[in-house]
Amino acid sequence: MRPIVVRVIRVLDWPTYDGWLWIDAYELAANGDAVARRSLFVMPAGLVWPDPPAPRPTTRTPVKRGPVRVG
């Protein structure tokens, strides 16, 4: 057995045993691309959550605005 990395799409509202969940997820390749869609029956206590990615900078270069010549 080997662990897989997935991106969770949603938690399904299917009946399960106490402490278990059905989730829809994309299995991710090493480069982060989705390679397969999966429905997984998991125990949340056994999942390992990675650290969230660092936020992207939100500063933008201002756009120069002015009159536009048409025709």
mmCIF file of the N, C-alpha and C atoms, coordinates in Angstrom:
data_MODEL
# 
_entry.id   MODEL 
# 
loop_
_atom_site.group_PDB 
_atom_site.id 
_atom_site.type_symbol 
_atom_site.label_atom_id 
_atom_site.label_alt_id 
_atom_site.label_comp_id 
_atom_site.label_asym_id 
_atom_site.label_entity_id 
_atom_site.label_seq_id 
_atom_site.pdbx_PDB_ins_code 
_atom_site.Cartn_x 
_atom_site.Cartn_y 
_atom_site.Cartn_z 
_atom_site.occupancy 
_atom_site.B_iso_or_equiv 
_atom_site.pdbx_formal_charge 
_atom_site.auth_seq_id 
_atom_site.auth_comp_id 
_atom_site.auth_asym_id 
_atom_site.auth_atom_id 
_atom_site.pdbx_PDB_model_num 
ATOM 1   N N  . MET A 1 1  ? 0.838   -1.184 0.000   1.00 0.00 ? 1  MET A N  1 
ATOM 2   C CA . MET A 1 1  ? 0.000   0.000  0.000   1.00 0.00 ? 1  MET A CA 1 
ATOM 3   C C  . MET A 1 1  ? 0.879   1.243  0.000   1.00 0.00 ? 1  MET A C  1 
ATOM 4   N N  . ARG A 1 2  ? 0.414   2.270  -0.696  1.00 0.00 ? 2  ARG A N  1 
ATOM 5   C CA . ARG A 1 2  ? 1.119   3.538  -0.698  1.00 0.00 ? 2  ARG A CA 1 
ATOM 6   C C  . ARG A 1 2  ? 0.098   4.659  -0.510  1.00 0.00 ? 2  ARG A C  1 
ATOM 7   N N  . PRO A 1 3  ? 0.467   5.688  0.204   1.00 0.00 ? 3  PRO A N  1 
ATOM 8   C CA . PRO A 1 3  ? -0.467  6.806  0.374   1.00 0.00 ? 3  PRO A CA 1 
ATOM 9   C C  . PRO A 1 3  ? -0.631  7.568  -0.939  1.00 0.00 ? 3  PRO A C  1 
ATOM 10  N N  . ILE A 1 4  ? -1.773  8.212  -1.105  1.00 0.00 ? 4  ILE A N  1 
ATOM 11  C CA . ILE A 1 4  ? -1.996  9.062  -2.269  1.00 0.00 ? 4  ILE A CA 1 
ATOM 12  C C  . ILE A 1 4  ? -2.345  10.465 -1.781  1.00 0.00 ? 4  ILE A C  1 
ATOM 13  N N  . VAL A 1 5  ? -2.074  11.436 -2.628  1.00 0.00 ? 5  VAL A N  1 
ATOM 14  C CA . VAL A 1 5  ? -2.418  12.823 -2.333  1.00 0.00 ? 5  VAL A CA 1 
ATOM 15  C C  . VAL A 1 5  ? -3.647  13.151 -3.166  1.00 0.00 ? 5  VAL A C  1 
ATOM 16  N N  . VAL A 1 6  ? -4.667  13.730 -2.524  1.00 0.00 ? 6  VAL A N  1 
ATOM 17  C CA . VAL A 1 6  ? -5.899  14.060 -3.225  1.00 0.00 ? 6  VAL A CA 1 
ATOM 18  C C  . VAL A 1 6  ? -6.313  15.481 -2.925  1.00 0.00 ? 6  VAL A C  1 
ATOM 19  N N  . ARG A 1 7  ? -7.103  16.037 -3.836  1.00 0.00 ? 7  ARG A N  1 
ATOM 20  C CA . ARG A 1 7  ? -7.761  17.331 -3.620  1.00 0.00 ? 7  ARG A CA 1 
ATOM 21  C C  . ARG A 1 7  ? -9.231  17.014 -3.428  1.00 0.00 ? 7  ARG A C  1 
ATOM 22  N N  . VAL A 1 8  ? -9.770  17.310 -2.261  1.00 0.00 ? 8  VAL A N  1 
ATOM 23  C CA . VAL A 1 8  ? -11.162 16.987 -1.954  1.00 0.00 ? 8  VAL A CA 1 
ATOM 24  C C  . VAL A 1 8  ? -12.088 17.941 -2.700  1.00 0.00 ? 8  VAL A C  1 
ATOM 25  N N  . ILE A 1 9  ? -13.057 17.354 -3.399  1.00 0.00 ? 9  ILE A N  1 
ATOM 26  C CA . ILE A 1 9  ? -14.053 18.130 -4.124  1.00 0.00 ? 9  ILE A CA 1 
ATOM 27  C C  . ILE A 1 9  ? -15.237 18.411 -3.205  1.00 0.00 ? 9  ILE A C  1 
ATOM 28  N N  . ARG A 1 10 ? -15.713 17.359 -2.548  1.00 0.00 ? 10 ARG A N  1 
ATOM 29  C CA . ARG A 1 10 ? -16.860 17.501 -1.648  1.00 0.00 ? 10 ARG A CA 1 
ATOM 30  C C  . ARG A 1 10 ? -16.970 16.283 -0.740  1.00 0.00 ? 10 ARG A C  1 
ATOM 31  N N  . VAL A 1 11 ? -17.666 16.476 0.349   1.00 0.00 ? 11 VAL A N  1 
ATOM 32  C CA . VAL A 1 11 ? -18.010 15.376 1.247   1.00 0.00 ? 11 VAL A CA 1 
ATOM 33  C C  . VAL A 1 11 ? -19.404 14.927 0.842   1.00 0.00 ? 11 VAL A C  1 
ATOM 34  N N  . LEU A 1 12 ? -19.548 13.644 0.551   1.00 0.00 ? 12 LEU A N  1 
ATOM 35  C CA . LEU A 1 12 ? -20.828 13.116 0.080   1.00 0.00 ? 12 LEU A CA 1 
ATOM 36  C C  . LEU A 1 12 ? -21.765 12.850 1.258   1.00 0.00 ? 12 LEU A C  1 
ATOM 37  N N  . ASP A 1 13 ? -23.044 12.996 1.031   1.00 0.00 ? 13 ASP A N  1 
ATOM 38  C CA . ASP A 1 13 ? -24.049 12.790 2.077   1.00 0.00 ? 13 ASP A CA 1 
ATOM 39  C C  . ASP A 1 13 ? -24.600 11.362 1.981   1.00 0.00 ? 13 ASP A C  1 
ATOM 40  N N  . TRP A 1 14 ? -23.701 10.388 1.973   1.00 0.00 ? 14 TRP A N  1 
ATOM 41  C CA . TRP A 1 14 ? -24.101 8.988  1.899   1.00 0.00 ? 14 TRP A CA 1 
ATOM 42  C C  . TRP A 1 14 ? -24.049 8.390  3.298   1.00 0.00 ? 14 TRP A C  1 
ATOM 43  N N  . PRO A 1 15 ? -24.948 7.444  3.608   1.00 0.00 ? 15 PRO A N  1 
ATOM 44  C CA . PRO A 1 15 ? -24.917 6.833  4.944   1.00 0.00 ? 15 PRO A CA 1 
ATOM 45  C C  . PRO A 1 15 ? -23.625 6.024  5.149   1.00 0.00 ? 15 PRO A C  1 
ATOM 46  N N  . THR A 1 16 ? -23.049 6.162  6.329   1.00 0.00 ? 16 THR A N  1 
ATOM 47  C CA . THR A 1 16 ? -21.801 5.460  6.642   1.00 0.00 ? 16 THR A CA 1 
ATOM 48  C C  . THR A 1 16 ? -21.834 5.002  8.091   1.00 0.00 ? 16 THR A C  1 
ATOM 49  N N  . TYR A 1 17 ? -20.772 4.304  8.470   1.00 0.00 ? 17 TYR A N  1 
ATOM 50  C CA . TYR A 1 17 ? -20.585 3.954  9.868   1.00 0.00 ? 17 TYR A CA 1 
ATOM 51  C C  . TYR A 1 17 ? -20.142 5.194  10.628  1.00 0.00 ? 17 TYR A C  1 
ATOM 52  N N  . ASP A 1 18 ? -20.370 5.211  11.926  1.00 0.00 ? 18 ASP A N  1 
ATOM 53  C CA . ASP A 1 18 ? -19.995 6.347  12.749  1.00 0.00 ? 18 ASP A CA 1 
ATOM 54  C C  . ASP A 1 18 ? -18.491 6.589  12.659  1.00 0.00 ? 18 ASP A C  1 
ATOM 55  N N  . GLY A 1 19 ? -18.092 7.834  12.376  1.00 0.00 ? 19 GLY A N  1 
ATOM 56  C CA . GLY A 1 19 ? -16.678 8.189  12.293  1.00 0.00 ? 19 GLY A CA 1 
ATOM 57  C C  . GLY A 1 19 ? -16.070 8.025  10.910  1.00 0.00 ? 19 GLY A C  1 
ATOM 58  N N  . TRP A 1 20 ? -16.862 7.676  9.898   1.00 0.00 ? 20 TRP A N  1 
ATOM 59  C CA . TRP A 1 20 ? -16.370 7.497  8.539   1.00 0.00 ? 20 TRP A CA 1 
ATOM 60  C C  . TRP A 1 20 ? -17.086 8.454  7.604   1.00 0.00 ? 20 TRP A C  1 
ATOM 61  N N  . LEU A 1 21 ? -16.469 8.765  6.455   1.00 0.00 ? 21 LEU A N  1 
ATOM 62  C CA . LEU A 1 21 ? -17.038 9.664  5.446   1.00 0.00 ? 21 LEU A CA 1 
ATOM 63  C C  . LEU A 1 21 ? -16.804 9.116  4.041   1.00 0.00 ? 21 LEU A C  1 
ATOM 64  N N  . TRP A 1 22 ? -17.695 9.465  3.135   1.00 0.00 ? 22 TRP A N  1 
ATOM 65  C CA . TRP A 1 22 ? -17.448 9.291  1.710   1.00 0.00 ? 22 TRP A CA 1 
ATOM 66  C C  . TRP A 1 22 ? -17.055 10.654 1.173   1.00 0.00 ? 22 TRP A C  1 
ATOM 67  N N  . ILE A 1 23 ? -15.962 10.718 0.421   1.00 0.00 ? 23 ILE A N  1 
ATOM 68  C CA . ILE A 1 23 ? -15.550 11.969 -0.203  1.00 0.00 ? 23 ILE A CA 1 
ATOM 69  C C  . ILE A 1 23 ? -15.319 11.757 -1.695  1.00 0.00 ? 23 ILE A C  1 
ATOM 70  N N  . ASP A 1 24 ? -15.571 12.785 -2.478  1.00 0.00 ? 24 ASP A N  1 
ATOM 71  C CA . ASP A 1 24 ? -15.178 12.829 -3.885  1.00 0.00 ? 24 ASP A CA 1 
ATOM 72  C C  . ASP A 1 24 ? -13.881 13.610 -3.931  1.00 0.00 ? 24 ASP A C  1 
ATOM 73  N N  . ALA A 1 25 ? -12.903 13.101 -4.674  1.00 0.00 ? 25 ALA A N  1 
ATOM 74  C CA . ALA A 1 25 ? -11.598 13.757 -4.708  1.00 0.00 ? 25 ALA A CA 1 
ATOM 75  C C  . ALA A 1 25 ? -10.899 13.489 -6.030  1.00 0.00 ? 25 ALA A C  1 
ATOM 76  N N  . TYR A 1 26 ? -9.925  14.347 -6.334  1.00 0.00 ? 26 TYR A N  1 
ATOM 77  C CA . TYR A 1 26 ? -9.022  14.120 -7.460  1.00 0.00 ? 26 TYR A CA 1 
ATOM 78  C C  . TYR A 1 26 ? -7.700  13.636 -6.900  1.00 0.00 ? 26 TYR A C  1 
ATOM 79  N N  . GLU A 1 27 ? -7.202  12.522 -7.434  1.00 0.00 ? 27 GLU A N  1 
ATOM 80  C CA . GLU A 1 27 ? -5.854  12.069 -7.076  1.00 0.00 ? 27 GLU A CA 1 
ATOM 81  C C  . GLU A 1 27 ? -4.865  12.968 -7.804  1.00 0.00 ? 27 GLU A C  1 
ATOM 82  N N  . LEU A 1 28 ? -3.831  13.412 -7.092  1.00 0.00 ? 28 LEU A N  1 
ATOM 83  C CA . LEU A 1 28 ? -2.863  14.345 -7.664  1.00 0.00 ? 28 LEU A CA 1 
ATOM 84  C C  . LEU A 1 28 ? -1.537  13.656 -7.954  1.00 0.00 ? 28 LEU A C  1 
ATOM 85  N N  . ALA A 1 29 ? -0.924  14.025 -9.080  1.00 0.00 ? 29 ALA A N  1 
ATOM 86  C CA . ALA A 1 29 ? 0.422   13.566 -9.424  1.00 0.00 ? 29 ALA A CA 1 
ATOM 87  C C  . ALA A 1 29 ? 1.426   14.382 -8.609  1.00 0.00 ? 29 ALA A C  1 
ATOM 88  N N  . ALA A 1 30 ? 2.689   14.027 -8.706  1.00 0.00 ? 30 ALA A N  1 
ATOM 89  C CA . ALA A 1 30 ? 3.736   14.727 -7.947  1.00 0.00 ? 30 ALA A CA 1 
ATOM 90  C C  . ALA A 1 30 ? 3.804   16.217 -8.297  1.00 0.00 ? 30 ALA A C  1 
ATOM 91  N N  . ASN A 1 31 ? 3.441   16.576 -9.542  1.00 0.00 ? 31 ASN A N  1 
ATOM 92  C CA . ASN A 1 31 ? 3.492   17.993 -9.941  1.00 0.00 ? 31 ASN A CA 1 
ATOM 93  C C  . ASN A 1 31 ? 2.206   18.748 -9.592  1.00 0.00 ? 31 ASN A C  1 
ATOM 94  N N  . GLY A 1 32 ? 1.228   18.075 -8.985  1.00 0.00 ? 32 GLY A N  1 
ATOM 95  C CA . GLY A 1 32 ? -0.007  18.721 -8.564  1.00 0.00 ? 32 GLY A CA 1 
ATOM 96  C C  . GLY A 1 32 ? -1.154  18.620 -9.547  1.00 0.00 ? 32 GLY A C  1 
ATOM 97  N N  . ASP A 1 33 ? -0.919  17.998 -10.716 1.00 0.00 ? 33 ASP A N  1 
ATOM 98  C CA . ASP A 1 33 ? -1.986  17.823 -11.705 1.00 0.00 ? 33 ASP A CA 1 
ATOM 99  C C  . ASP A 1 33 ? -2.922  16.696 -11.282 1.00 0.00 ? 33 ASP A C  1 
ATOM 100 N N  . ALA A 1 34 ? -4.223  16.881 -11.535 1.00 0.00 ? 34 ALA A N  1 
ATOM 101 C CA . ALA A 1 34 ? -5.198  15.831 -11.254 1.00 0.00 ? 34 ALA A CA 1 
ATOM 102 C C  . ALA A 1 34 ? -5.043  14.720 -12.288 1.00 0.00 ? 34 ALA A C  1 
ATOM 103 N N  . VAL A 1 35 ? -4.955  13.468 -11.824 1.00 0.00 ? 35 VAL A N  1 
ATOM 104 C CA . VAL A 1 35 ? -4.775  12.348 -12.749 1.00 0.00 ? 35 VAL A CA 1 
ATOM 105 C C  . VAL A 1 35 ? -5.947  11.380 -12.726 1.00 0.00 ? 35 VAL A C  1 
ATOM 106 N N  . ALA A 1 36 ? -6.770  11.396 -11.663 1.00 0.00 ? 36 ALA A N  1 
ATOM 107 C CA . ALA A 1 36 ? -7.913  10.491 -11.584 1.00 0.00 ? 36 ALA A CA 1 
ATOM 108 C C  . ALA A 1 36 ? -8.925  11.043 -10.586 1.00 0.00 ? 36 ALA A C  1 
ATOM 109 N N  . ARG A 1 37 ? -10.202 10.824 -10.889 1.00 0.00 ? 37 ARG A N  1 
ATOM 110 C CA . ARG A 1 37 ? -11.254 11.201 -9.938  1.00 0.00 ? 37 ARG A CA 1 
ATOM 111 C C  . ARG A 1 37 ? -11.631 9.963  -9.145  1.00 0.00 ? 37 ARG A C  1 
ATOM 112 N N  . ARG A 1 38 ? -11.786 10.121 -7.835  1.00 0.00 ? 38 ARG A N  1 
ATOM 113 C CA . ARG A 1 38 ? -12.055 8.977  -6.970  1.00 0.00 ? 38 ARG A CA 1 
ATOM 114 C C  . ARG A 1 38 ? -13.136 9.311  -5.948  1.00 0.00 ? 38 ARG A C  1 
ATOM 115 N N  . SER A 1 39 ? -13.919 8.307  -5.571  1.00 0.00 ? 39 SER A N  1 
ATOM 116 C CA . SER A 1 39 ? -14.807 8.380  -4.411  1.00 0.00 ? 39 SER A CA 1 
ATOM 117 C C  . SER A 1 39 ? -14.158 7.507  -3.352  1.00 0.00 ? 39 SER A C  1 
ATOM 118 N N  . LEU A 1 40 ? -13.870 8.095  -2.205  1.00 0.00 ? 40 LEU A N  1 
ATOM 119 C CA . LEU A 1 40 ? -13.115 7.394  -1.169  1.00 0.00 ? 40 LEU A CA 1 
ATOM 120 C C  . LEU A 1 40 ? -13.929 7.278  0.113   1.00 0.00 ? 40 LEU A C  1 
ATOM 121 N N  . PHE A 1 41 ? -13.825 6.129  0.767   1.00 0.00 ? 41 PHE A N  1 
ATOM 122 C CA . PHE A 1 41 ? -14.447 5.878  2.060   1.00 0.00 ? 41 PHE A CA 1 
ATOM 123 C C  . PHE A 1 41 ? -13.337 6.019  3.086   1.00 0.00 ? 41 PHE A C  1 
ATOM 124 N N  . VAL A 1 42 ? -13.364 7.084  3.878   1.00 0.00 ? 42 VAL A N  1 
ATOM 125 C CA . VAL A 1 42 ? -12.235 7.403  4.749   1.00 0.00 ? 42 VAL A CA 1 
ATOM 126 C C  . VAL A 1 42 ? -12.676 7.647  6.187   1.00 0.00 ? 42 VAL A C  1 
ATOM 127 N N  . MET A 1 43 ? -11.723 7.486  7.082   1.00 0.00 ? 43 MET A N  1 
ATOM 128 C CA . MET A 1 43 ? -11.902 7.878  8.475   1.00 0.00 ? 43 MET A CA 1 
ATOM 129 C C  . MET A 1 43 ? -11.132 9.187  8.638   1.00 0.00 ? 43 MET A C  1 
ATOM 130 N N  . PRO A 1 44 ? -11.814 10.308 8.886   1.00 0.00 ? 44 PRO A N  1 
ATOM 131 C CA . PRO A 1 44 ? -11.129 11.602 8.950   1.00 0.00 ? 44 PRO A CA 1 
ATOM 132 C C  . PRO A 1 44 ? -9.963  11.627 9.931   1.00 0.00 ? 44 PRO A C  1 
ATOM 133 N N  . ALA A 1 45 ? -10.043 10.854 11.007  1.00 0.00 ? 45 ALA A N  1 
ATOM 134 C CA . ALA A 1 45 ? -8.957  10.839 11.987  1.00 0.00 ? 45 ALA A CA 1 
ATOM 135 C C  . ALA A 1 45 ? -7.667  10.292 11.388  1.00 0.00 ? 45 ALA A C  1 
ATOM 136 N N  . GLY A 1 46 ? -7.749  9.534  10.286  1.00 0.00 ? 46 GLY A N  1 
ATOM 137 C CA . GLY A 1 46 ? -6.567  8.961  9.666   1.00 0.00 ? 46 GLY A CA 1 
ATOM 138 C C  . GLY A 1 46 ? -5.989  9.794  8.534   1.00 0.00 ? 46 GLY A C  1 
ATOM 139 N N  . LEU A 1 47 ? -6.624  10.921 8.224   1.00 0.00 ? 47 LEU A N  1 
ATOM 140 C CA . LEU A 1 47 ? -6.150  11.759 7.132   1.00 0.00 ? 47 LEU A CA 1 
ATOM 141 C C  . LEU A 1 47 ? -5.047  12.691 7.610   1.00 0.00 ? 47 LEU A C  1 
ATOM 142 N N  . VAL A 1 48 ? -4.103  12.982 6.718   1.00 0.00 ? 48 VAL A N  1 
ATOM 143 C CA . VAL A 1 48 ? -3.030  13.924 7.001   1.00 0.00 ? 48 VAL A CA 1 
ATOM 144 C C  . VAL A 1 48 ? -3.270  15.139 6.120   1.00 0.00 ? 48 VAL A C  1 
ATOM 145 N N  . TRP A 1 49 ? -3.462  16.315 6.743   1.00 0.00 ? 49 TRP A N  1 
ATOM 146 C CA . TRP A 1 49 ? -3.734  17.540 6.017   1.00 0.00 ? 49 TRP A CA 1 
ATOM 147 C C  . TRP A 1 49 ? -2.441  18.304 5.829   1.00 0.00 ? 49 TRP A C  1 
ATOM 148 N N  . PRO A 1 50 ? -2.053  18.603 4.582   1.00 0.00 ? 50 PRO A N  1 
ATOM 149 C CA . PRO A 1 50 ? -0.823  19.380 4.356   1.00 0.00 ? 50 PRO A CA 1 
ATOM 150 C C  . PRO A 1 50 ? -1.019  20.832 4.773   1.00 0.00 ? 50 PRO A C  1 
ATOM 151 N N  . ASP A 1 51 ? 0.093   21.525 4.966   1.00 0.00 ? 51 ASP A N  1 
ATOM 152 C CA . ASP A 1 51 ? 0.020   22.949 5.256   1.00 0.00 ? 51 ASP A CA 1 
ATOM 153 C C  . ASP A 1 51 ? -0.540  23.664 4.033   1.00 0.00 ? 51 ASP A C  1 
ATOM 154 N N  . PRO A 1 52 ? -1.394  24.660 4.237   1.00 0.00 ? 52 PRO A N  1 
ATOM 155 C CA . PRO A 1 52 ? -1.928  25.385 3.073   1.00 0.00 ? 52 PRO A CA 1 
ATOM 156 C C  . PRO A 1 52 ? -0.819  26.147 2.370   1.00 0.00 ? 52 PRO A C  1 
ATOM 157 N N  . PRO A 1 53 ? -0.949  26.348 1.059   1.00 0.00 ? 53 PRO A N  1 
ATOM 158 C CA . PRO A 1 53 ? 0.078   27.100 0.332   1.00 0.00 ? 53 PRO A CA 1 
ATOM 159 C C  . PRO A 1 53 ? 0.130   28.543 0.805   1.00 0.00 ? 53 PRO A C  1 
ATOM 160 N N  . ALA A 1 54 ? 1.282   29.154 0.641   1.00 0.00 ? 54 ALA A N  1 
ATOM 161 C CA . ALA A 1 54 ? 1.447   30.558 1.026   1.00 0.00 ? 54 ALA A CA 1 
ATOM 162 C C  . ALA A 1 54 ? 0.557   31.423 0.147   1.00 0.00 ? 54 ALA A C  1 
ATOM 163 N N  . PRO A 1 55 ? -0.063  32.453 0.708   1.00 0.00 ? 55 PRO A N  1 
ATOM 164 C CA . PRO A 1 55 ? -0.928  33.306 -0.110  1.00 0.00 ? 55 PRO A CA 1 
ATOM 165 C C  . PRO A 1 55 ? -0.131  34.053 -1.168  1.00 0.00 ? 55 PRO A C  1 
ATOM 166 N N  . ARG A 1 56 ? -0.755  34.246 -2.313  1.00 0.00 ? 56 ARG A N  1 
ATOM 167 C CA . ARG A 1 56 ? -0.114  34.991 -3.398  1.00 0.00 ? 56 ARG A CA 1 
ATOM 168 C C  . ARG A 1 56 ? -0.159  36.476 -3.077  1.00 0.00 ? 56 ARG A C  1 
ATOM 169 N N  . PRO A 1 57 ? 0.851   37.215 -3.514  1.00 0.00 ? 57 PRO A N  1 
ATOM 170 C CA . PRO A 1 57 ? 0.800   38.666 -3.287  1.00 0.00 ? 57 PRO A CA 1 
ATOM 171 C C  . PRO A 1 57 ? -0.378  39.282 -4.035  1.00 0.00 ? 57 PRO A C  1 
ATOM 172 N N  . THR A 1 58 ? -1.021  40.241 -3.397  1.00 0.00 ? 58 THR A N  1 
ATOM 173 C CA . THR A 1 58 ? -2.209  40.845 -4.007  1.00 0.00 ? 58 THR A CA 1 
ATOM 174 C C  . THR A 1 58 ? -1.927  42.216 -4.606  1.00 0.00 ? 58 THR A C  1 
ATOM 175 N N  . THR A 1 59 ? -0.660  42.633 -4.612  1.00 0.00 ? 59 THR A N  1 
ATOM 176 C CA . THR A 1 59 ? -0.348  43.934 -5.199  1.00 0.00 ? 59 THR A CA 1 
ATOM 177 C C  . THR A 1 59 ? -0.363  43.810 -6.719  1.00 0.00 ? 59 THR A C  1 
ATOM 178 N N  . ARG A 1 60 ? -0.980  44.773 -7.353  1.00 0.00 ? 60 ARG A N  1 
ATOM 179 C CA . ARG A 1 60 ? -1.060  44.783 -8.812  1.00 0.00 ? 60 ARG A CA 1 
ATOM 180 C C  . ARG A 1 60 ? -0.471  46.078 -9.341  1.00 0.00 ? 60 ARG A C  1 
ATOM 181 N N  . THR A 1 61 ? 0.016   46.018 -10.558 1.00 0.00 ? 61 THR A N  1 
ATOM 182 C CA . THR A 1 61 ? 0.513   47.216 -11.219 1.00 0.00 ? 61 THR A CA 1 
ATOM 183 C C  . THR A 1 61 ? -0.685  48.018 -11.695 1.00 0.00 ? 61 THR A C  1 
ATOM 184 N N  . PRO A 1 62 ? -0.765  49.295 -11.332 1.00 0.00 ? 62 PRO A N  1 
ATOM 185 C CA . PRO A 1 62 ? -1.922  50.081 -11.768 1.00 0.00 ? 62 PRO A CA 1 
ATOM 186 C C  . PRO A 1 62 ? -1.958  50.226 -13.288 1.00 0.00 ? 62 PRO A C  1 
ATOM 187 N N  . VAL A 1 63 ? -3.146  50.253 -13.824 1.00 0.00 ? 63 VAL A N  1 
ATOM 188 C CA . VAL A 1 63 ? -3.345  50.408 -15.261 1.00 0.00 ? 63 VAL A CA 1 
ATOM 189 C C  . VAL A 1 63 ? -3.455  51.892 -15.563 1.00 0.00 ? 63 VAL A C  1 
ATOM 190 N N  . LYS A 1 64 ? -2.734  52.325 -16.595 1.00 0.00 ? 64 LYS A N  1 
ATOM 191 C CA . LYS A 1 64 ? -2.792  53.731 -16.999 1.00 0.00 ? 64 LYS A CA 1 
ATOM 192 C C  . LYS A 1 64 ? -4.085  53.943 -17.778 1.00 0.00 ? 64 LYS A C  1 
ATOM 193 N N  . ARG A 1 65 ? -4.913  54.848 -17.296 1.00 0.00 ? 65 ARG A N  1 
ATOM 194 C CA . ARG A 1 65 ? -6.203  55.092 -17.946 1.00 0.00 ? 65 ARG A CA 1 
ATOM 195 C C  . ARG A 1 65 ? -6.204  56.511 -18.537 1.00 0.00 ? 65 ARG A C  1 
ATOM 196 N N  . GLY A 1 66 ? -6.898  56.646 -19.633 1.00 0.00 ? 66 GLY A N  1 
ATOM 197 C CA . GLY A 1 66 ? -6.983  57.942 -20.278 1.00 0.00 ? 66 GLY A CA 1 
ATOM 198 C C  . GLY A 1 66 ? -7.874  57.859 -21.498 1.00 0.00 ? 66 GLY A C  1 
ATOM 199 N N  . PRO A 1 67 ? -7.931  58.923 -22.276 1.00 0.00 ? 67 PRO A N  1 
ATOM 200 C CA . PRO A 1 67 ? -8.777  58.898 -23.466 1.00 0.00 ? 67 PRO A CA 1 
ATOM 201 C C  . PRO A 1 67 ? -8.265  57.875 -24.487 1.00 0.00 ? 67 PRO A C  1 
ATOM 202 N N  . VAL A 1 68 ? -9.193  57.276 -25.198 1.00 0.00 ? 68 VAL A N  1 
ATOM 203 C CA . VAL A 1 68 ? -8.849  56.294 -26.222 1.00 0.00 ? 68 VAL A CA 1 
ATOM 204 C C  . VAL A 1 68 ? -9.325  56.833 -27.557 1.00 0.00 ? 68 VAL A C  1 
ATOM 205 N N  . ARG A 1 69 ? -8.457  56.784 -28.546 1.00 0.00 ? 69 ARG A N  1 
ATOM 206 C CA . ARG A 1 69 ? -8.803  57.246 -29.881 1.00 0.00 ? 69 ARG A CA 1 
ATOM 207 C C  . ARG A 1 69 ? -9.497  56.111 -30.639 1.00 0.00 ? 69 ARG A C  1 
ATOM 208 N N  . VAL A 1 70 ? -10.671 56.374 -31.190 1.00 0.00 ? 70 VAL A N  1 
ATOM 209 C CA . VAL A 1 70 ? -11.435 55.364 -31.919 1.00 0.00 ? 70 VAL A CA 1 
ATOM 210 C C  . VAL A 1 70 ? -11.656 55.862 -33.332 1.00 0.00 ? 70 VAL A C  1 
ATOM 211 N N  . GLY A 1 71 ? -11.436 54.970 -34.340 1.00 0.00 ? 71 GLY A N  1 
ATOM 212 C CA . GLY A 1 71 ? -11.762 55.276 -35.729 1.00 0.00 ? 71 GLY A CA 1 
ATOM 213 C C  . GLY A 1 71 ? -10.737 56.053 -36.355 1.00 0.00 ? 71 GLY A C  1 
# 
